[in-house]
């Protein structure tokens, strides 16, 4: 990202989680779908303002959470911005790719990069 904020990020997690959908098992009980992360990648073509606005519009994240995630992606090179079932994670990743260029950065060529990865289940 293009802002030169040097404030340190604490170890706390700032990811949001969507309710997991369930698939029906043969015995009629719902089966919980495995979780997937939507991971936002860092670049130098997008401002904090862009990241905050995008996260607010696409995920409903409040400004303070958007700012924390912008700091995390800036400092760590990536940030998990959402956790949900695979189908919705893939849709949200595509929405990030389609969000458009940053109006605050004149040299910005397009949307940010993101990908989907399986979340550790710890089971």
C-alpha positions in Angstrom: 0.0 0.0 0.0 1.1 3.5 -0.5 0.7 5.0 2.9 3.9 5.0 5.0 2.2 4.2 8.4 4.8 2.6 10.7 2.6 1.8 13.7 3.0 -1.7 15.0 0.3 -4.3 14.7 -0.5 -6.4 17.7 -0.8 -10.2 17.7 -4.6 -10.1 17.9 -6.6 -11.4 15.0 -8.8 -9.0 13.0 -10.5 -11.4 10.6 -14.3 -11.6 10.2 -16.1 -14.9 9.9 -19.4 -15.6 8.0 -21.8 -18.2 9.3 -21.0 -21.5 7.7 -23.6 -23.1 5.5 -24.5 -26.7 6.1 -24.9 -29.6 3.7 -27.4 -32.4 4.6 -25.8 -35.7 5.6 -27.5 -39.0 4.7 -28.9 -39.3 8.3 -30.6 -35.9 7.9 -28.3 -34.0 10.2 -26.5 -31.0 8.7 -22.8 -31.3 7.8 -20.8 -28.2 8.4 -18.9 -27.0 5.4 -15.1 -26.6 5.8 -13.9 -22.9 6.3 -11.9 -21.0 3.7 -10.1 -17.7 4.1 -10.2 -14.7 1.7 -6.6 -13.4 1.8 -5.9 -9.8 0.6 -2.4 -9.2 -0.8 -0.3 -6.1 -0.4 0.9 -3.8 -3.2 2.1 -0.2 -3.5 -0.8 0.9 -5.8 -3.6 1.2 -3.2 -4.2 3.6 -0.3 -5.5 2.8 3.1 -8.6 4.8 2.2 -9.2 2.4 -0.8 -8.7 -0.7 1.4 -11.1 0.6 4.1 -13.8 1.6 1.6 -13.5 -1.8 -0.3 -13.7 -3.8 2.9 -16.7 -1.8 4.1 -18.6 -2.2 0.8 -17.8 -5.9 0.1 -17.7 -7.3 3.6 -19.5 -4.8 5.8 -16.4 -4.2 7.9 -16.6 -1.1 10.0 -13.9 1.6 9.4 -11.8 0.7 12.4 -11.6 -3.0 11.4 -10.8 -1.9 7.8 -8.0 0.2 9.1 -6.6 -2.6 11.2 -6.7 -5.0 8.2 -5.1 -2.3 6.0 -2.3 -2.0 8.6 -1.9 -5.8 8.7 -1.7 -6.2 4.9 0.8 -3.4 4.7 3.0 -4.8 7.5 2.7 -8.5 6.8 2.2 -8.5 3.0 -1.2 -10.2 3.4 -4.3 -10.3 5.6 -7.2 -12.7 6.1 -10.2 -10.4 5.5 -13.0 -13.0 5.7 -13.6 -16.6 6.5 -16.6 -18.5 5.2 -17.4 -21.6 3.1 -15.6 -22.1 -0.2 -18.3 -20.9 -2.6 -18.8 -17.5 -0.8 -15.0 -17.1 -0.3 -14.5 -17.5 -4.1 -17.2 -15.0 -4.8 -15.7 -12.4 -2.4 -12.3 -12.9 -3.9 -13.7 -12.2 -7.4 -15.4 -9.1 -6.0 -12.1 -7.8 -4.7 -10.5 -8.4 -8.2 -13.4 -6.5 -9.7 -13.5 -3.6 -7.3 -11.6 -1.2 -9.6 -8.7 1.2 -9.4 -7.9 3.4 -6.4 -9.0 7.0 -7.2 -6.6 8.3 -4.5 -3.5 7.0 -6.3 -3.0 8.4 -9.8 -0.7 5.6 -10.9 -3.0 2.8 -9.8 -3.8 0.4 -12.7 -6.6 -1.7 -11.2 -8.0 -3.7 -8.3 -6.0 -5.4 -5.5 -5.1 -9.1 -5.5 -6.6 -11.7 -3.3 -6.8 -15.5 -3.1 -8.7 -18.2 -1.3 -7.0 -20.7 1.0 -8.4 -23.5 3.3 -8.6 -22.4 6.9 -7.0 -24.6 9.5 -9.7 -26.5 11.3 -7.7 -27.7 14.3 -9.8 -30.9 14.5 
